C-alpha cells in the first residue's frame, strides 16, 4: 500500500497515500474500536461539522486571520462534505476518549486535505494549509464539537418528524375506517365499557402527535450554541466579537436559528439540552411500545385470544408450528423502544459525569441521541408501512365480545341503579347468561328501553342532556317493575 508519512507530537505514522484523513485520525481509529460504528454512520454529524468549520472560516477571513485563497479552499472543501462527498473518510469510532477531539480532528484533516488538492498541492502538505492552524483556527473541540452535535440532532429530527407525522396520519385514517366498529374497552385487562375501534386508533394518533410537538420544542433548546467559547467558554484565542459573528454565519449556512449562549462557560460544560431531548425520545419510545403491546393483544389468537384486529401477515412465524404467524412488526418496535429507553439512561449518566468546565463523555451522548433518532425513524416507517396501513377489523369478534360482556351494565347504572347493576353483573358472570337476558328476565327494563340504551351511539359518548334530565332520583326494585303498555315497543 502506498503511504505518506505524517507526524504529530507523539512521532510519525504512515498514512495511506490516498486517504484524506491524517495522522491524528489514524491514531484514533487504532485506539478506539468499540462499537464498530464509524462517524460516517451519521452523515448529519459530518454535515454539521462542515458547517461549523465553514462558519469559522468566514469569520476568520473577516478578521484577516485567513488569506482569501485559504478561506475559499476551506469553504469549497466544507461544501463537498455538506453535499455528501468524502464521508467514507470519517473512520473514527463514534465512542472515543477526548471529549470529541478525534471527531474534530478527523474533520479538520479531511477538510484540510480536500482543500489542499483543490489548491493543487499534495495531501499532507500542511505547510500550505494546516488542519489546526487554518481549518481549526479560533476554535476548540470543546465548542466546535457540541455546536455540531446540536445541529446534527436538529437535522436528524428534521428527517424523523415527517416519518412520525405520517405514522400519526395512518393511525387517524384507521380511526376513521373503524369509527363504526363497536368493541369492548378494557382496563387492567378486564372488560370495562364499550367504545369503538376507531376511538382506540384515534387515541394512538393523538398520543403520538403530542410528541411531535415536544420534539420540535426540544430542538429550540439546541439552537443555543457555544461556538466561539473555545476551550472552556472564555473565548481564548479569538478576537473580540468573534462568537457572535461566527454564530451568525452558522445560522445562514445551516438554516437553523442558532444563537450564542448567554454564558459560554456554562454552555461549554452543560449537557442539559441533550438530556432534555433524550427524555423526549424516551417518552415517545414508551408510547410506541405501549401501542405495540396493545396491537399484539388486540390481534392475539387469532381464535383463542382477543382477535379483534388482524395484522398484516409478514412472514411465517414458526419452524415447528405450521400456519403460525407472529406479530413481528410490533415486536420489533418494542425492542427498538427498549433500546431507546436504555440509551436515555446512558445519556443521563454521561451528562452527570461531566467535571468542572467540560464533559468528556459527549461522544457517548451524541452517539446515543443520533442512534436513537435513527432507530425510531426506521421503526416508525416500518410500523406504518408494514403494519398499521394493513390492519383489518374483525367486526364479528368485536360484536361478540360486546354482546357477551358484563361491561355493558355500566351504561345501565343511571337507569336501574348501582345495586341492581352489581347484582346483575355478578349473576351474569356466574351463570354465563348475558346482561340483556337477565335484565329482561327480571323486568328491570323493557326490551325497547334496553335496545335504546344499548345503542352504540349511547354507550360511547356522554349522555345527551335530554336523557339526563329525565332520570329519576330513585330506582325501581325487581318486584315493582312490570312492562308498561305505554312504553312497550317505543
Secondary structure as the mmCIF struct_conf table of DSSP 4:
data_model
#
loop_
_struct_conf.conf_type_id
_struct_conf.id
_struct_conf.beg_label_comp_id
_struct_conf.beg_label_asym_id
_struct_conf.beg_label_seq_id
_struct_conf.end_label_comp_id
_struct_conf.end_label_asym_id
_struct_conf.end_label_seq_id
STRN STRN1 UNK A 3 UNK A 8
TURN_TY1_P TURN_TY1_P1 UNK A 9 UNK A 10
STRN STRN2 UNK A 11 UNK A 16
TURN_TY1_P TURN_TY1_P2 UNK A 17 UNK A 18
BEND BEND1 UNK A 20 UNK A 21
HELX_RH_AL_P HELX_RH_AL_P1 UNK A 23 UNK A 31
BEND BEND2 UNK A 34 UNK A 36
STRN STRN3 UNK A 38 UNK A 38
HELX_RH_3T_P HELX_RH_3T_P1 UNK A 39 UNK A 41
HELX_RH_AL_P HELX_RH_AL_P2 UNK A 43 UNK A 62
TURN_TY1_P TURN_TY1_P3 UNK A 63 UNK A 64
BEND BEND3 UNK A 65 UNK A 66
HELX_RH_AL_P HELX_RH_AL_P3 UNK A 68 UNK A 82
TURN_TY1_P TURN_TY1_P4 UNK A 83 UNK A 84
BEND BEND4 UNK A 86 UNK A 86
HELX_RH_3T_P HELX_RH_3T_P2 UNK A 87 UNK A 89
BEND BEND5 UNK A 92 UNK A 92
STRN STRN4 UNK A 93 UNK A 93
BEND BEND6 UNK A 94 UNK A 95
BEND BEND7 UNK A 97 UNK A 97
TURN_TY1_P TURN_TY1_P5 UNK A 98 UNK A 100
HELX_RH_AL_P HELX_RH_AL_P4 UNK A 101 UNK A 118
TURN_TY1_P TURN_TY1_P6 UNK A 119 UNK A 120
TURN_TY1_P TURN_TY1_P7 UNK A 123 UNK A 124
TURN_TY1_P TURN_TY1_P8 UNK A 126 UNK A 128
BEND BEND8 UNK A 129 UNK A 129
HELX_RH_PI_P HELX_RH_PI_P1 UNK A 131 UNK A 135
TURN_TY1_P TURN_TY1_P9 UNK A 136 UNK A 138
HELX_RH_AL_P HELX_RH_AL_P5 UNK A 141 UNK A 177
TURN_TY1_P TURN_TY1_P10 UNK A 178 UNK A 180
STRN STRN5 UNK A 182 UNK A 187
TURN_TY1_P TURN_TY1_P11 UNK A 188 UNK A 189
STRN STRN6 UNK A 190 UNK A 196
HELX_RH_AL_P HELX_RH_AL_P6 UNK A 197 UNK A 221
TURN_TY1_P TURN_TY1_P12 UNK A 222 UNK A 223
STRN STRN7 UNK A 224 UNK A 225
TURN_TY1_P TURN_TY1_P13 UNK A 227 UNK A 228
TURN_TY1_P TURN_TY1_P14 UNK A 230 UNK A 232
BEND BEND9 UNK A 233 UNK A 234
TURN_TY1_P TURN_TY1_P15 UNK A 236 UNK A 237
BEND BEND10 UNK A 238 UNK A 238
TURN_TY1_P TURN_TY1_P16 UNK A 240 UNK A 241
HELX_RH_AL_P HELX_RH_AL_P7 UNK A 242 UNK A 254
BEND BEND11 UNK A 256 UNK A 256
STRN STRN8 UNK A 259 UNK A 260
BEND BEND12 UNK A 262 UNK A 262
HELX_RH_AL_P HELX_RH_AL_P8 UNK A 264 UNK A 269
HELX_RH_AL_P HELX_RH_AL_P9 UNK A 272 UNK A 298
TURN_TY1_P TURN_TY1_P17 UNK A 299 UNK A 299
BEND BEND13 UNK A 302 UNK A 305
STRN STRN9 UNK A 309 UNK A 310
BEND BEND14 UNK A 315 UNK A 315
BEND BEND15 UNK A 319 UNK A 321
TURN_TY1_P TURN_TY1_P18 UNK A 322 UNK A 323
HELX_RH_AL_P HELX_RH_AL_P10 UNK A 328 UNK A 352
TURN_TY1_P TURN_TY1_P19 UNK A 353 UNK A 353
STRN STRN10 UNK A 355 UNK A 355
TURN_TY1_P TURN_TY1_P20 UNK A 356 UNK A 357
STRN STRN11 UNK A 358 UNK A 358
TURN_TY1_P TURN_TY1_P21 UNK A 360 UNK A 361
HELX_RH_AL_P HELX_RH_AL_P11 UNK A 362 UNK A 386
TURN_TY1_P TURN_TY1_P22 UNK A 387 UNK A 387
HELX_RH_3T_P HELX_RH_3T_P3 UNK A 388 UNK A 390
STRN STRN12 UNK A 392 UNK A 393
HELX_RH_AL_P HELX_RH_AL_P12 UNK A 395 UNK A 404
BEND BEND16 UNK A 406 UNK A 406
HELX_RH_3T_P HELX_RH_3T_P4 UNK A 407 UNK A 412
HELX_RH_AL_P HELX_RH_AL_P13 UNK A 413 UNK A 416
HELX_RH_AL_P HELX_RH_AL_P14 UNK A 418 UNK A 431
HELX_RH_AL_P HELX_RH_AL_P15 UNK A 435 UNK A 441
TURN_TY1_P TURN_TY1_P23 UNK A 442 UNK A 443
BEND BEND17 UNK A 444 UNK A 445
HELX_RH_AL_P HELX_RH_AL_P16 UNK A 447 UNK A 453
TURN_TY1_P TURN_TY1_P24 UNK A 454 UNK A 454
BEND BEND18 UNK A 455 UNK A 455
HELX_RH_AL_P HELX_RH_AL_P17 UNK A 456 UNK A 459
BEND BEND19 UNK A 460 UNK A 461
HELX_LH_PP_P HELX_LH_PP_P1 UNK A 462 UNK A 464
HELX_RH_AL_P HELX_RH_AL_P18 UNK A 465 UNK A 469
TURN_TY1_P TURN_TY1_P25 UNK A 470 UNK A 470
BEND BEND20 UNK A 473 UNK A 474
HELX_RH_3T_P HELX_RH_3T_P5 UNK A 478 UNK A 480
TURN_TY1_P TURN_TY1_P26 UNK A 485 UNK A 489
#
